[in-house]
């Protein structure tokens, strides 16, 4: 990677929110890159949260590549990690994200998403929760 390709340095909070923005635009690979930068620096157990988000991105990419088994494996591992951070964490509605992913990867639904990019109305979205409604945020 040359100097022109490198991302400008962002602090943890900016990188997290940039990852959310990219995820919500359907740019799963790019979003995962921002979260991976944070994940590398995070101590356990916080790193599990970022690893779960990264695995959701990987699952959605594998789904678009028609890799049902690989996408399912990523979803299973991501769900196990992110369940530890429900209902909210770092200001996001983890419970809602997991519900969207569970619905998408339900055996009765997953076939319609295989091998194609998701439309804006069907792609999962990460939503922010107002601070007054955050139940279990750790940070």
Secondary structure, DSSP 8 states (H G I E B T S, - for coil): --TTTS-----HHHHHHHHHHHHHTT-HHHHHHHHHHHHHH--TTHHHHHHHHHHHHHHHHHHHTT-HHHHHHHHHHHHHHHGGG-SEETTEEHHHHHHHHHHHTSTTTGGGGTTS---TTTS----B--GGG-SS---
